[in-house]
Amino acid sequence: MPAVAAPGRALADRYAAAFPGSKARFDQARELFPCGVTHDTRMMDPFPVYVDRADGPYKWDVDGRRLTDYFVGHGSHLLGHSPPDVVAAVREQMGKGTHPGACHDGEIAWGRLVRKLVPGAERVRFTGSGTEATLMALRLSRLFTGRPKFLRFQGHFHGWHDYVTVSADPPYESPTVPGVPDAVSGQCVAVPPNDLNRVEDALKADAGIGCVILEPTGGHWGAVPIRGAFLKGLRDLCTRHDKLLIFDEVITGFRVSPGGAQAYYGVTPDLTTLAKILAGGLPGGCVAGRADVLAFLEPRPGKPKMKHPGTYNANPLSAAAGIATLTRVATGEPCAKANAAGRLLRNELNALFAARDWPWVAYGDFSMVRVVPNYRGERPGAAGDNDGLVPHGGDVNALDGPKDMRLVYGLRQAMLLNGVDWWGLAGMTSCEHTDAVVRHTVGAFEAAVEMLSADGLV
Ligand SMILES: Cc1ncc(COP(=O)(O)O)c(C=O)c1O
């Protein structure tokens, strides 16, 4: 009797045969880097794809295959890849110098754009990354409030520094994280998202909490969506209980709307952390917020000063890319186009799932799209994206719990074989994702699910 291949095996073999250049490079990289990769989410079975160049909604792998991209620079490319205005601005700055080790005009223009667009931005301090921005926001909170702890939500991602690692990934109930001292993880109080009663109970129970931090459209960019009513309730709770409210808009800032989720929902936090689109696809981040809180970065008589060096703060190249990007964002057009592409993709995927009677559902808000396999629950109606269905009743473990990685990798392989680089069970759009690009993606999805089915993965 012939041996039966394991589910997913044939797909992995087809992928390996179709992407030989990536395989050859991974064979070298695995000798060099732990897991062969330089970012956790690039881990992939049997090997990740290596990309040579990118333009608009596309990137080309090292074998010359064109891929429609839904990673969009981990969310940083709202304008698509290599936008000519951003490329020209960076080229010009390159010729003038990459690091004067001094103050420069670019940082002023960049900071002014942030203040113009982001409602809560009375003052701005640039950092090297989003991780550095949340690190700064939490330390500023400790200085301003005199309280050491913070409240966060299960499944919300705020970078990789020690303080924010608890409850960022499943299992969410675990109070410890390998390598993080208990004294540090003990400063974090984590509750499930979308439950204002749990937040209020936690704030009342622990006077040591000085602030609340969240991704304002939901953890891991909306795996469990958060919407305006919760944000308004949270704002009210923080004001009543004298806590700082921090919106981590590293993804949503300049994406959801030119002024981020806070402008869209009309809820102003005390501090905002920004990165990604802020720096137009180059490294960079910032904390923006209340002048009296950021004042702790200034030397003042009788007040402690937060130290903040950082070789690449407000780097001129990042500033040049950021100014060019935010200038275009300010018109409103890139966000509107990316949001329309996200909505079309969700709607067309759900139409496909209905037409084929497949147990999948697509959901999400704005330009962020997620799919749930093996789904037999309620289906979305015809309402707009912000009235959209939240599958599994918004349960954090069902929507953002441990994943079947064989299926996740299988879907990625199948999508790549059909010309699309799809991010696990999710993706983000840019303003370059036209209707035609989205419709091609839906066709690729249909072919990919057929491949998964043929190979026993669904
Ligand atoms: C919401 C959020 N906060 C913080 C970060 C960390 O930013 P960075 O990767 O620039 O350190 C990320 C990164 O994806 C993020 O999505």
The ligand as an SDF file (V2000), in Angstrom:
LIG
                    3D

 16 16  0  0  0  0  0  0  0  0999 V2000
    1.0910   48.5620   18.2330 C   0  0  0  0  0  0  0  0  0  0  0  0
    2.5900   48.4150   18.2090 C   0  0  0  0  0  0  0  0  0  0  0  0
    3.3260   49.0030   19.1750 N   0  0  0  0  0  0  0  0  0  0  0  0
    4.6590   48.9350   19.1870 C   0  0  0  0  0  0  0  0  0  0  0  0
    5.3390   48.2530   18.2090 C   0  0  0  0  0  0  0  0  0  0  0  0
    6.8350   48.1700   18.2420 C   0  0  0  0  0  0  0  0  0  0  0  0
    7.3650   48.9870   17.2130 O   0  0  0  0  0  0  0  0  0  0  0  0
    8.8230   48.6910   16.6380 P   0  0  0  0  0  0  0  0  0  0  0  0
    8.7430   47.4000   15.8850 O   0  0  0  0  0  0  0  0  0  0  0  0
    9.1060   49.8910   15.7650 O   0  0  0  0  0  0  0  0  0  0  0  0
    9.7430   48.6100   17.7850 O   0  0  0  0  0  0  0  0  0  0  0  0
    4.6310   47.6140   17.1830 C   0  0  0  0  0  0  0  0  0  0  0  0
    5.3220   46.8630   16.1340 C   0  0  0  0  0  0  0  0  0  0  0  0
    4.7700   46.1850   15.3020 O   0  0  0  0  0  0  0  0  0  0  0  0
    3.2180   47.6940   17.1880 C   0  0  0  0  0  0  0  0  0  0  0  0
    2.4810   47.0720   16.2590 O   0  0  0  0  0  0  0  0  0  0  0  0
  1  2  1  0
  2  3  1  0
  2 15  2  0
  3  4  2  0
  4  5  1  0
  5  6  1  0
  5 12  2  0
  6  7  1  0
  7  8  1  0
  8  9  2  0
  8 10  1  0
  8 11  1  0
 12 13  1  0
 12 15  1  0
 13 14  2  0
 15 16  1  0
M  END
$$$$
